[in-house]
Amino acid sequence: MKYLKTQMKQLVKENRELQIHLKDLMQEHELEKNFALKALYHSEVADGGKYQTAYQALDLPKG
């Protein structure tokens, strides 16, 4: 599965828990938003993470 920033931003936008986790990552590790998004992807989405199915659903063709 490939990391796509726009897809990850959409997933975070739709999920309050991920929004909180993203802000925590940014503050705790002093990361810029783009780096924190990628870290969040690797911890919560990639390789069977909790949000992998939701992330993949964002990639489905609309219509």
Residue pairs with C-beta under 8 A, 6 or more apart in sequence:
1 45
1 46
1 52
1 55
1 56
3 38
3 41
3 42
3 46
4 59
5 34
5 37
5 38
7 55
7 58
7 59
8 37
8 38
8 40
8 41
8 45
8 55
9 37
10 58
11 18
11 45
11 51
11 54
11 55
11 58
12 18
12 19
12 22
12 37
12 40
13 19
14 54
15 51
15 54
18 40
18 44
18 51
21 40
21 44
22 33
22 36
22 37
22 40
25 31
25 36
25 39
25 40
26 32
26 33
26 36
29 36
29 39
31 39
41 55
43 49
44 50
44 51
45 51
45 52
45 55
46 52
